[in-house]
């Protein structure tokens, strides 16, 4: 539909007509130029001039042409197909072919009446259906989330969800689809009949253990319809492709709906990624033994730092330090009084000297060995500390004490500190921590140190350091110039019901001081060394020149070797000043790698190992959950259909009054003067008048 309007009153067209008529009469009413011609010529020329002037003057009124455009949008119907392994496990080849044909018939029926789109889902949602059924996990809630993100602002009519109802990732789909607001029709795949089956339900274990420790593995075992049977739970270790049995636990199944939890304790050795196999012996008539076995991988680290807290005498600070540090599994803490210490300092990665050197015991031999062996050290100053001796054994901080007096000091963080970062919560909370006792006197910070905490005395912020960190004698060191940090730990719990702020401050301090610097010029880094079988294995590389500047000019290659001795060769890509490599998805197993490069004529190598572990989630649940599908369909106004009734979904959707086309109307306005044909009309009128006047001798 079109309409014409003007930016000026429409009755102004009368003046346009009068103007055109006036021009025509003035030129041709008494004109004798064509008196020898027929009378109609003057009338025709006058009419042409009348139309020309009238149209031009009307265009000066800025007429606007409005048009109404109507578009009908078909309803959108989405078919989402579960592409996980559990769906295929419940189908024979004949059933699978029949199902694919039914899905194609449904797609053809829906495509005629609706805008139709197909998606597959499992570990991720992707467009199109390939019926491969190879996904290792199922996340149904992600389907609803992605559909909402993509189509919530369109005419979404219905969703067809074909799945067995088994999900092992994401949230409960019943509560994730409510924002769609459209009916959800579910196709109930799989078999809900509980079959005779022994299932290794779940295995709970830490991914990391420390060399020499023991770790526990919790195993959930279930059995369906296996009453009066028995099975054996076996725990074995996979070593170089062979199996070494560690434990056998006999289990008696006394009911059809059997469930039990078993716990086994294993030794963490040797260092590296260790592969363990948990298995259940099959029972007679069992439908499937695939879900009887599960492999787990434990990364045994030989990286626990041993920290020695060497104290001058008993003090509450010692307990606070030990409790805080032992909350981190990376630390093994031993508290010893100096008079009782008979061990070797070389057995420890770091030493904390509490009020040492002391007035009674200057710990000369210990401090000399610490400096000679460049062992990281943290000094904690107290009223028993020999300040003069402390000044002579380190260069981070010099204290000129004014007698035996002490100040009660609180802490404030230096905003310019940059050796490591601290959280906003710590920056804002440490200022209200209770005061510590610091020596009264003057303080001077060495050029090789940075101040993390300054002293606040009463309400005055001073430039006296409280906690100083840096490098002394080519080793990292720190000095806490006060005692009483046990009060900080208690206060943190009183205020926040945890010790997170205290643990952060002490943990990051110890982490900085105790960090062993990596002086290797060539390094290969991995975010983790245990990958799932559907994850790409990614390496990052760093290469430094003799001045420890990051470079990436030389080529870097890597050889990855699997358990059977097969080699995979790759070359790294250059990214900024570093290297990166995406080795893709590798088969399940243990791998070793050696990366090689040549820099400044020197061949450099870096070796390591990683493991690719299988994902077996889809194989550990063999019974379809159609109850979940009914909940979804009932909640959102759809229906549950069986695979042999799939084609009827098109009729069910058509019967829904809410699944209807949407008509969109839009009004377009444009100026008439911009229409090209107007120009040609004016040109024809001018040309016709000029031609007639020329032809009949008017020029």
C-alpha positions as CSV (number, residue, x, y, z in Angstrom):
1,X,0.0,0.0,0.0
2,X,1.3,3.4,-1.0
3,X,0.4,6.9,0.1
4,X,1.4,10.4,-0.9
5,X,2.0,13.2,1.6
6,X,3.5,16.7,1.6
7,X,5.7,18.6,4.0
8,X,3.5,21.6,3.3
9,X,-0.3,21.9,3.2
10,X,-1.7,19.9,0.3
11,X,-4.0,22.8,-0.8
12,X,-0.7,24.5,-2.0
13,X,-1.2,22.3,-5.1
14,X,-3.8,24.8,-6.2
15,X,-1.1,27.4,-6.5
16,X,1.0,24.9,-8.5
17,X,-1.9,24.3,-11.0
18,X,-2.5,28.1,-11.3
19,X,1.2,28.7,-11.8
20,X,1.3,26.1,-14.6
21,X,-1.9,27.5,-16.2
22,X,-0.5,31.0,-16.0
23,X,2.7,30.0,-17.8
24,X,0.8,28.1,-20.5
25,X,-1.6,31.1,-21.1
26,X,1.2,33.6,-21.2
27,X,3.1,31.7,-23.8
28,X,0.5,30.4,-26.1
29,X,-2.9,32.1,-25.6
30,X,-2.2,35.1,-27.9
31,X,0.9,33.7,-29.6
32,X,0.8,34.1,-33.4
33,X,3.9,32.1,-34.1
34,X,1.8,29.0,-35.2
35,X,-1.1,30.9,-36.7
36,X,-0.6,29.1,-40.0
37,X,-0.8,25.7,-38.3
38,X,-3.8,23.9,-37.0
39,X,-5.3,25.3,-33.8
40,X,-4.7,22.0,-31.9
41,X,-0.9,22.7,-31.9
42,X,-1.2,25.7,-29.6
43,X,-3.4,23.7,-27.3
44,X,-0.9,20.8,-27.2
45,X,2.1,23.1,-26.6
46,X,0.2,24.9,-23.8
47,X,-0.7,21.6,-22.2
48,X,2.9,20.4,-22.3
49,X,4.1,23.6,-20.7
50,X,1.2,23.5,-18.1
51,X,2.2,19.9,-17.0
52,X,5.9,20.8,-16.9
53,X,5.5,23.8,-14.7
54,X,2.8,22.2,-12.5
55,X,5.0,19.1,-11.8
56,X,8.2,21.2,-11.1
57,X,6.4,23.5,-8.7
58,X,4.6,20.5,-7.0
59,X,8.1,19.0,-6.4
60,X,9.0,22.1,-4.5
61,X,6.4,21.1,-1.9
62,X,8.6,18.0,-1.1
63,X,6.0,15.3,-1.6
64,X,6.8,12.0,0.3
65,X,5.8,8.6,-0.9
66,X,5.0,6.1,1.8
67,X,4.8,2.4,1.2
68,X,3.8,-0.5,3.5
69,X,5.8,-3.7,3.2
70,X,4.5,-6.9,4.5
71,X,6.6,-10.0,5.3
72,X,5.4,-13.3,6.5
73,X,7.9,-15.2,8.7
74,X,7.4,-19.0,9.0
75,X,7.7,-20.6,12.4
76,X,11.2,-22.0,13.2
77,X,11.3,-25.6,14.2
78,X,14.6,-27.0,15.5
79,X,15.6,-30.7,15.6
80,X,18.4,-31.5,18.1
81,X,19.9,-35.0,17.9
82,X,21.8,-36.6,20.7
83,X,25.1,-37.8,19.0
84,X,26.6,-39.6,22.1
85,X,27.8,-43.1,22.3
86,X,25.0,-44.3,24.7
87,X,22.4,-43.7,21.9
88,X,24.2,-46.0,19.4
89,X,24.8,-48.6,22.1
90,X,21.1,-49.3,22.4
91,X,20.5,-49.7,18.6
92,X,21.2,-52.5,16.2
93,X,22.4,-51.7,12.7
94,X,18.9,-52.3,11.3
95,X,17.3,-50.0,14.0
96,X,19.9,-47.4,13.3
97,X,19.2,-47.3,9.6
98,X,15.4,-47.2,10.2
99,X,15.8,-44.4,12.6
100,X,17.9,-42.3,10.2
101,X,15.2,-42.7,7.5
102,X,12.5,-41.6,10.0
103,X,14.5,-38.5,10.9
104,X,14.9,-37.7,7.2
105,X,11.2,-38.1,6.6
106,X,10.4,-35.8,9.6
107,X,12.9,-33.3,8.3
108,X,11.2,-33.3,4.8
109,X,7.8,-32.8,6.4
110,X,8.9,-30.0,8.6
111,X,10.9,-28.2,5.9
112,X,7.7,-27.8,3.7
113,X,5.7,-25.9,6.3
114,X,8.4,-24.3,8.6
115,X,11.8,-22.8,8.7
116,X,13.7,-25.9,9.8
117,X,17.2,-26.3,11.3
118,X,19.1,-29.4,12.5
119,X,21.7,-29.6,15.3
120,X,23.7,-32.4,16.9
121,X,24.8,-32.3,20.5
122,X,26.9,-34.2,22.9
123,X,30.1,-32.7,24.2
124,X,29.1,-29.6,22.2
125,X,26.3,-28.3,20.1
126,X,27.0,-28.1,16.4
127,X,24.9,-27.5,13.2
128,X,23.8,-30.5,11.2
129,X,23.3,-34.2,11.9
130,X,25.8,-36.9,10.9
131,X,24.5,-39.9,13.0
132,X,28.1,-40.8,14.0
133,X,27.2,-41.2,17.7
134,X,30.8,-40.7,18.8
135,X,30.5,-38.0,21.4
136,X,32.0,-39.1,24.8
137,X,29.7,-36.9,27.0
138,X,26.2,-35.5,26.8
139,X,25.2,-32.0,27.9
140,X,21.4,-31.5,27.2
141,X,21.1,-28.2,29.0
142,X,23.6,-26.7,26.6
143,X,21.2,-27.4,23.8
144,X,18.5,-25.2,25.3
145,X,21.0,-22.5,26.2
146,X,22.4,-22.3,22.6
147,X,18.9,-22.3,21.1
148,X,17.9,-19.4,23.4
149,X,21.0,-17.4,22.5
150,X,20.6,-17.9,18.8
151,X,16.8,-17.8,18.3
152,X,15.1,-16.2,21.3
153,X,14.3,-13.0,19.2
154,X,12.9,-15.0,16.2
155,X,9.6,-16.8,15.6
156,X,10.7,-20.0,17.3
157,X,7.8,-22.4,17.1
158,X,9.0,-25.7,18.6
159,X,12.0,-27.9,19.5
160,X,12.3,-31.6,18.8
161,X,14.8,-33.2,21.1
162,X,15.9,-36.8,20.2
163,X,17.8,-38.3,23.1
164,X,17.9,-41.2,25.6
165,X,17.8,-38.8,28.6
166,X,21.2,-39.7,29.9
167,X,23.3,-36.6,30.6
168,X,26.7,-36.4,32.4
169,X,27.6,-32.8,32.0
170,X,25.8,-29.5,32.6
171,X,22.8,-28.8,34.8
172,X,19.4,-30.6,34.9
173,X,17.8,-29.8,31.5
174,X,14.3,-29.6,33.1
175,X,15.4,-26.2,34.6
176,X,17.4,-24.9,31.7
177,X,14.8,-24.8,29.0
178,X,12.1,-22.8,30.7
179,X,13.2,-19.5,29.1
180,X,12.5,-20.8,25.6
181,X,8.7,-20.6,26.0
182,X,8.0,-23.0,23.2
183,X,6.8,-26.7,23.2
184,X,9.5,-29.3,23.4
185,X,8.8,-32.6,21.7
186,X,11.1,-35.4,22.9
187,X,12.0,-38.6,21.0
188,X,12.6,-41.3,23.6
189,X,15.6,-43.2,22.4
190,X,17.4,-46.1,24.2
191,X,16.1,-48.8,26.4
192,X,14.6,-48.2,29.9
193,X,14.5,-51.9,30.8
194,X,17.1,-52.6,33.6
195,X,19.3,-55.4,32.4
196,X,21.5,-57.7,34.3
197,X,24.6,-55.6,34.7
198,X,27.4,-54.9,37.0
199,X,28.5,-51.3,36.8
200,X,31.6,-49.5,38.0
201,X,29.5,-46.4,38.7
202,X,32.0,-43.7,39.7
203,X,35.6,-43.4,40.8
204,X,36.7,-40.5,43.0
205,X,40.4,-39.7,43.2
206,X,42.7,-36.7,43.3
207,X,44.5,-36.0,40.1
208,X,47.7,-35.1,42.0
209,X,49.7,-37.0,44.7
210,X,53.1,-36.5,46.1
211,X,55.9,-38.9,45.9
212,X,56.1,-41.1,49.0
213,X,52.6,-40.4,50.1
214,X,49.6,-42.6,50.2
215,X,46.4,-41.6,48.5
216,X,42.9,-43.1,48.6
217,X,40.6,-44.0,45.8
218,X,36.8,-44.2,46.4
219,X,34.9,-46.6,44.1
220,X,31.1,-46.8,43.7
221,X,29.9,-50.1,42.5
222,X,26.3,-50.9,41.5
223,X,24.5,-53.9,40.1
224,X,21.1,-54.4,38.5
225,X,19.2,-57.7,38.6
226,X,22.3,-59.5,39.8
227,X,21.0,-60.8,43.2
228,X,22.8,-63.9,44.6
229,X,25.9,-63.2,42.4
230,X,29.4,-62.2,43.3
231,X,32.1,-60.1,41.6
232,X,35.6,-59.1,42.4
233,X,36.8,-55.5,42.5
234,X,40.4,-55.4,41.2
235,X,42.8,-52.5,41.3
236,X,45.8,-52.8,39.0
237,X,48.6,-50.6,37.7
238,X,49.3,-50.3,34.0
239,X,53.1,-50.3,33.5
240,X,54.7,-50.3,30.0
241,X,51.6,-51.9,28.5
242,X,51.5,-54.6,31.2
243,X,49.1,-55.1,34.1
244,X,50.3,-55.5,37.7
245,X,47.6,-56.3,40.1
246,X,47.6,-54.4,43.4
247,X,44.4,-55.4,45.3
248,X,41.4,-57.7,44.9
249,X,38.2,-57.1,46.9
250,X,35.5,-59.8,46.7
251,X,31.9,-58.4,46.7
252,X,28.7,-60.4,47.3
253,X,25.6,-58.9,45.5
254,X,22.7,-59.6,47.8
255,X,19.9,-57.7,46.1
256,X,18.8,-56.7,42.6
257,X,19.3,-53.0,43.2
258,X,22.8,-53.2,44.7
259,X,25.1,-50.4,45.5
260,X,28.3,-50.2,47.6
261,X,31.3,-47.9,48.1
262,X,34.8,-49.3,48.4
263,X,37.9,-47.4,49.4
264,X,41.4,-48.5,48.5
265,X,44.7,-46.8,49.6
266,X,47.6,-46.8,47.2
267,X,51.2,-45.7,47.3
268,X,52.2,-42.7,45.2
269,X,55.3,-43.9,43.4
270,X,57.2,-43.5,41.2
271,X,57.2,-39.8,40.1
272,X,55.3,-39.1,36.9
273,X,51.8,-39.8,35.5
274,X,50.7,-43.3,36.8
275,X,47.9,-45.2,35.2
276,X,45.6,-47.4,37.4
277,X,42.9,-49.7,36.2
278,X,39.8,-50.4,38.3
279,X,37.8,-53.4,37.1
280,X,34.9,-55.6,38.1
281,X,34.8,-59.3,37.1
282,X,31.7,-60.1,35.0
283,X,28.7,-62.0,36.3
284,X,26.9,-64.7,34.4
285,X,24.4,-63.3,31.8
286,X,25.7,-59.7,32.1
287,X,24.4,-57.5,29.2
288,X,27.6,-55.5,28.8
289,X,31.1,-55.6,30.3
290,X,32.2,-52.2,28.8
291,X,31.2,-50.4,32.0
292,X,33.1,-52.9,34.2
293,X,36.5,-51.2,33.8
294,X,37.8,-47.6,34.3
295,X,41.3,-46.2,34.0
296,X,42.4,-43.4,36.3
297,X,45.5,-41.3,36.0
298,X,47.4,-39.9,39.0
299,X,50.2,-37.3,38.5
300,X,52.7,-38.2,41.2
301,X,54.8,-35.1,41.8
302,X,58.2,-35.0,43.4
303,X,57.8,-31.3,44.0
304,X,56.7,-30.8,47.6
305,X,58.8,-28.1,49.2
306,X,60.3,-28.9,52.5
307,X,60.3,-25.9,54.8
308,X,62.2,-25.7,58.0
309,X,60.9,-23.4,60.7
310,X,63.9,-23.0,63.0
311,X,62.9,-21.2,66.2
312,X,64.8,-19.6,69.1
313,X,62.1,-20.6,71.6
314,X,58.4,-21.6,71.8
315,X,56.0,-18.9,70.4
316,X,52.4,-18.9,69.1
317,X,53.7,-17.6,65.7
318,X,55.1,-21.1,65.0
319,X,51.8,-22.8,65.2
320,X,50.1,-20.1,63.1
321,X,52.8,-20.5,60.4
322,X,52.7,-24.3,60.3
323,X,48.9,-24.5,60.2
324,X,48.7,-21.9,57.4
325,X,51.4,-23.5,55.3
326,X,50.3,-27.1,55.7
327,X,46.9,-26.2,54.3
328,X,48.8,-26.1,51.0
329,X,49.7,-29.6,49.9
330,X,52.8,-28.3,48.1
331,X,54.5,-27.6,51.5
332,X,55.9,-30.0,54.1
333,X,56.6,-28.0,57.2
334,X,58.8,-29.0,60.1
335,X,59.1,-26.8,63.2
336,X,62.3,-27.3,65.3
337,X,63.9,-25.4,68.1
338,X,67.5,-24.5,67.3
339,X,68.9,-26.3,70.4
340,X,67.2,-29.5,69.3
341,X,68.0,-29.4,65.6
342,X,70.2,-32.3,64.4
343,X,69.2,-32.5,60.8
344,X,70.8,-31.2,57.6
345,X,69.9,-27.8,56.1
346,X,70.5,-29.2,52.7
347,X,67.4,-31.4,53.1
348,X,65.2,-28.3,53.1
349,X,64.1,-26.0,50.2
350,X,63.6,-23.0,52.5
351,X,64.3,-21.9,56.1
352,X,62.3,-19.6,58.3
353,X,64.4,-18.2,61.2
354,X,62.1,-17.1,64.0
355,X,63.9,-14.6,66.3
356,X,67.2,-15.9,65.0
357,X,70.0,-14.9,65.3
358,X,69.0,-14.6,69.0
359,X,70.5,-12.9,72.0
360,X,71.1,-16.3,73.6
361,X,72.0,-18.2,70.5
362,X,73.3,-16.4,67.4
363,X,72.9,-19.4,65.2
364,X,76.2,-18.5,63.5
365,X,76.9,-21.9,62.0
366,X,73.4,-22.3,60.6
367,X,73.3,-18.8,59.1
368,X,76.7,-19.2,57.5
369,X,75.6,-22.5,55.9
370,X,72.4,-20.9,54.7
371,X,74.4,-18.1,53.0
372,X,77.0,-20.4,51.5
373,X,74.5,-22.8,50.1
374,X,72.2,-19.9,49.0
375,X,69.1,-21.4,50.7
376,X,66.1,-19.1,50.6
377,X,65.4,-17.7,54.1
378,X,62.8,-15.6,55.8
379,X,63.8,-13.8,59.1
380,X,61.1,-13.0,61.7
381,X,62.2,-10.4,64.2
382,X,61.1,-10.4,67.8
383,X,62.2,-9.3,71.2
384,X,64.7,-12.1,71.4
385,X,66.4,-11.2,68.1
386,X,70.0,-10.0,68.1
387,X,69.4,-6.9,66.0
388,X,73.1,-6.1,65.4
389,X,73.9,-9.7,64.4
390,X,70.9,-9.6,62.1
391,X,72.1,-6.5,60.4
392,X,75.5,-8.2,59.7
393,X,74.2,-11.4,58.1
394,X,71.9,-9.9,55.5
395,X,71.6,-6.7,53.4
396,X,67.8,-6.4,52.9
397,X,67.1,-4.3,56.0
398,X,69.1,-2.4,58.6
399,X,67.5,-1.8,62.0
400,X,69.1,0.8,64.4
401,X,67.2,-0.2,67.5
402,X,66.6,2.3,70.3
403,X,67.1,0.0,73.2
404,X,64.8,-2.9,74.1
405,X,61.6,-0.9,73.5
406,X,59.0,-2.0,71.0
407,X,56.2,-0.4,69.0
408,X,52.7,-1.8,68.4
409,X,52.4,-1.5,64.6
410,X,49.7,-2.3,62.1
411,X,50.3,-2.9,58.4
412,X,49.6,-1.1,55.2
413,X,50.5,-2.5,51.7
414,X,52.8,-0.5,49.5
415,X,50.9,0.2,46.3
416,X,54.2,0.3,44.4
417,X,55.2,-3.3,45.3
418,X,55.5,-5.4,42.1
419,X,57.3,-8.6,43.0
420,X,53.8,-10.3,43.0
421,X,50.2,-9.3,43.1
422,X,47.9,-9.2,46.1
423,X,44.1,-9.3,46.1
424,X,41.9,-6.3,46.7
425,X,40.4,-8.0,49.7
426,X,43.9,-8.3,51.3
427,X,44.7,-4.7,50.4
428,X,41.6,-3.5,52.1
429,X,41.5,-5.9,55.0
430,X,45.1,-5.9,56.4
431,X,44.8,-2.4,57.6
432,X,42.4,-3.4,60.4
433,X,44.4,-6.5,61.5
434,X,45.6,-6.2,65.2
435,X,49.0,-4.6,65.9
436,X,52.3,-6.6,66.0
437,X,55.3,-5.8,68.1
438,X,58.2,-4.2,66.1
439,X,61.6,-2.9,67.4
440,X,61.7,0.8,68.3
441,X,64.3,2.5,66.1
442,X,65.2,3.6,62.6
443,X,64.9,1.3,59.6
444,X,66.9,1.4,56.3
445,X,65.9,-0.7,53.3
446,X,68.7,-2.1,51.1
447,X,68.8,-1.4,47.4
448,X,68.2,-5.0,46.6
449,X,64.9,-5.1,48.4
450,X,61.2,-4.0,48.1
451,X,58.8,-3.2,50.8
452,X,55.5,-5.1,50.8
453,X,54.2,-3.8,54.2
454,X,54.9,-0.5,55.9
455,X,54.3,0.2,59.6
456,X,51.3,2.2,60.8
457,X,51.9,3.4,64.4
458,X,48.6,4.5,65.9
459,X,46.9,6.5,63.2
460,X,50.2,7.6,61.6
461,X,51.4,6.0,58.4
462,X,55.2,5.7,58.6
463,X,57.8,4.8,56.0
464,X,59.2,2.2,58.4
465,X,59.2,-1.2,56.6
466,X,57.4,-4.1,58.2
467,X,57.8,-6.8,55.6
468,X,60.7,-6.6,53.1
469,X,61.4,-9.0,50.3
470,X,64.3,-9.2,47.8
471,X,67.5,-11.0,46.8
472,X,70.4,-11.4,49.3
473,X,73.7,-13.1,48.4
474,X,72.1,-14.3,45.1
475,X,69.3,-16.0,46.9
476,X,65.8,-14.9,47.7
477,X,65.1,-13.7,51.2
478,X,62.7,-11.7,53.3
479,X,62.4,-10.1,56.7
480,X,59.3,-9.6,58.8
481,X,60.3,-7.0,61.3
482,X,57.8,-7.9,64.0
483,X,56.3,-10.8,65.9
484,X,52.8,-11.7,66.8
485,X,51.3,-12.8,63.4
486,X,49.3,-15.4,65.2
487,X,46.9,-12.6,66.2
488,X,46.4,-11.9,62.4
489,X,45.3,-15.5,61.8
490,X,42.8,-15.5,64.7
491,X,41.5,-12.1,63.7
492,X,41.0,-13.2,60.1
493,X,38.9,-16.1,61.2
494,X,36.9,-13.8,63.6
495,X,36.1,-11.4,60.9
496,X,35.7,-13.7,57.9
497,X,35.2,-17.2,59.3
498,X,38.2,-18.3,57.4
499,X,41.9,-17.6,57.2
500,X,42.0,-16.7,53.4
501,X,43.6,-13.3,53.8
502,X,46.3,-14.5,56.2
503,X,47.0,-17.6,54.1
504,X,47.3,-15.4,51.0
505,X,49.8,-13.0,52.6
506,X,52.0,-15.8,54.1
507,X,51.5,-18.1,51.2
508,X,52.6,-15.6,48.5
509,X,55.5,-14.5,50.7
510,X,56.7,-18.0,51.1
511,X,56.1,-18.8,47.4
512,X,58.2,-15.8,46.4
513,X,61.1,-16.4,48.8
514,X,61.1,-20.2,48.3
515,X,60.8,-20.1,44.5
516,X,63.7,-21.8,42.7
517,X,64.6,-19.7,39.7
518,X,64.5,-21.6,36.4
519,X,67.7,-20.7,34.6
520,X,67.1,-23.0,31.6
521,X,67.3,-21.1,28.4
522,X,64.8,-23.4,26.6
523,X,61.5,-24.5,28.2
524,X,58.4,-26.2,27.1
525,X,55.2,-25.5,29.1
526,X,51.9,-27.4,29.3
527,X,48.8,-26.2,31.1
528,X,48.4,-29.7,32.4
529,X,49.8,-33.1,31.7
530,X,46.6,-35.2,31.8
531,X,44.3,-34.6,28.8
532,X,40.9,-36.1,28.0
533,X,40.8,-38.0,24.7
534,X,38.7,-35.4,23.1
535,X,41.1,-32.5,24.0
536,X,43.8,-31.2,21.8
537,X,47.3,-31.4,23.3
538,X,48.9,-27.9,23.3
539,X,52.5,-26.9,24.0
540,X,54.0,-23.5,24.6
541,X,57.7,-22.9,24.3
542,X,60.2,-20.2,25.4
543,X,63.7,-19.6,24.2
544,X,66.2,-17.1,25.8
545,X,69.5,-15.8,24.4
546,X,72.6,-15.4,26.5
547,X,71.2,-12.2,28.0
548,X,68.0,-14.0,29.0
549,X,66.0,-12.1,26.4
550,X,63.0,-13.9,24.9
551,X,63.6,-14.8,21.2
552,X,62.0,-17.1,18.6
553,X,64.2,-16.9,15.5
554,X,65.5,-20.6,15.7
555,X,63.2,-23.4,14.6
556,X,61.9,-25.6,17.3
557,X,60.8,-29.2,16.7
558,X,59.3,-31.8,19.0
559,X,59.1,-35.6,18.9
560,X,56.2,-37.2,20.8
561,X,56.6,-41.0,21.5
562,X,53.7,-43.2,22.6
563,X,53.9,-46.4,24.7
564,X,54.5,-48.6,21.6
565,X,57.4,-46.6,20.5
566,X,55.7,-44.8,17.6
567,X,57.0,-41.2,17.0
568,X,55.0,-38.1,16.1
569,X,57.1,-35.2,14.8
570,X,55.9,-31.6,14.9
571,X,57.3,-28.1,14.4
572,X,56.4,-25.2,16.6
573,X,54.7,-22.1,15.3
574,X,56.1,-18.6,16.2
575,X,53.7,-16.4,18.3
576,X,55.0,-13.0,19.3
577,X,58.4,-13.7,20.9
578,X,57.5,-17.3,21.9
579,X,56.4,-20.6,20.3
580,X,53.2,-22.6,20.4
581,X,52.0,-26.0,19.0
582,X,48.6,-27.6,18.8
583,X,49.4,-31.3,18.4
584,X,45.7,-32.1,18.0
585,X,43.8,-35.0,19.5
586,X,46.0,-38.1,20.3
587,X,45.0,-41.6,21.1
588,X,44.6,-42.8,24.7
589,X,47.9,-43.6,26.4
590,X,51.1,-42.3,28.0
591,X,53.5,-40.2,26.0
592,X,57.0,-38.8,26.3
593,X,58.3,-35.8,24.3
594,X,61.6,-34.2,23.5
595,X,61.7,-30.7,22.0
596,X,64.9,-29.6,20.3
597,X,66.3,-26.3,19.0
598,X,69.7,-24.8,18.2
599,X,70.6,-21.3,19.6
600,X,73.9,-19.6,19.3
601,X,75.5,-22.8,18.0
602,X,74.3,-24.8,21.0
603,X,71.8,-27.6,20.8
604,X,69.1,-27.3,23.5
605,X,66.6,-29.9,24.5
606,X,63.6,-30.2,26.8
607,X,61.9,-33.4,27.8
608,X,58.7,-34.2,29.5
609,X,55.7,-36.5,29.6
610,X,51.9,-36.4,29.5
611,X,48.9,-38.7,29.3
612,X,45.7,-38.9,27.3
613,X,43.0,-40.6,29.3
614,X,39.8,-42.1,28.0
615,X,36.3,-40.6,28.6
616,X,34.0,-43.5,29.5
617,X,31.0,-41.6,30.9
618,X,28.6,-42.6,28.1
619,X,29.4,-46.3,28.7
620,X,28.7,-46.4,32.4
621,X,25.0,-45.7,32.2
622,X,23.1,-48.2,30.0
623,X,19.5,-47.5,31.1
624,X,17.7,-44.7,29.3
625,X,16.0,-42.0,31.4
626,X,12.6,-41.5,29.7
627,X,11.2,-40.0,32.9
628,X,13.4,-37.0,32.4
629,X,12.0,-36.6,28.8
630,X,8.5,-36.7,30.1
631,X,9.3,-34.0,32.6
632,X,10.8,-31.8,29.9
633,X,7.8,-32.2,27.5
634,X,5.2,-31.9,30.2
635,X,6.9,-28.7,31.6
636,X,6.9,-27.0,28.2
637,X,3.8,-28.2,26.5
638,X,5.2,-30.8,24.2
639,X,4.9,-34.6,24.0
640,X,7.1,-37.7,24.2
641,X,7.1,-39.9,21.1
642,X,8.7,-43.2,20.4
643,X,11.2,-43.5,17.5
644,X,8.7,-45.4,15.3
645,X,6.2,-42.4,15.7
646,X,8.7,-39.7,14.8
647,X,7.0,-38.6,11.6
648,X,3.8,-37.8,13.5
649,X,5.6,-34.9,15.3
650,X,4.9,-32.7,12.2
651,X,1.2,-33.2,12.6
652,X,1.4,-32.5,16.4
653,X,3.2,-29.3,15.7
654,X,0.7,-28.2,13.1
655,X,-2.1,-28.7,15.6
656,X,-0.5,-26.2,18.0
657,X,-2.2,-22.9,17.5
658,X,0.8,-21.1,19.0
659,X,3.1,-22.4,16.2
660,X,1.9,-19.9,13.5
661,X,3.5,-17.6,11.0
662,X,4.2,-14.0,12.1
663,X,3.5,-11.1,9.9
664,X,5.9,-8.2,10.0
665,X,4.9,-4.8,8.5
666,X,7.2,-1.9,7.9
667,X,6.6,1.5,6.5
668,X,9.1,3.0,4.1
669,X,9.1,6.8,3.3
670,X,11.1,8.5,0.6
671,X,11.0,11.7,-1.3
672,X,9.3,11.7,-4.7
673,X,12.0,14.0,-6.1
674,X,14.4,11.0,-5.7
675,X,12.4,8.8,-8.0
676,X,14.3,8.5,-11.3
677,X,11.2,8.2,-13.5
678,X,10.2,11.8,-12.4
679,X,13.3,13.1,-14.1
680,X,12.5,11.2,-17.3
681,X,8.8,12.5,-17.3
682,X,10.1,16.1,-17.0
683,X,12.7,15.4,-19.8
684,X,10.0,14.0,-22.1
685,X,7.7,17.1,-21.5
686,X,10.6,19.5,-22.3
687,X,11.8,17.5,-25.2
688,X,8.3,17.1,-26.7
689,X,7.6,20.9,-26.5
690,X,11.0,21.7,-27.9
691,X,10.6,19.3,-30.8
692,X,7.2,20.5,-31.8
693,X,8.3,24.2,-31.7
694,X,11.3,23.3,-33.7
695,X,9.4,21.1,-36.2
696,X,6.8,23.7,-36.9
697,X,9.2,26.6,-37.1
698,X,8.9,28.1,-33.7
699,X,12.7,28.6,-33.4
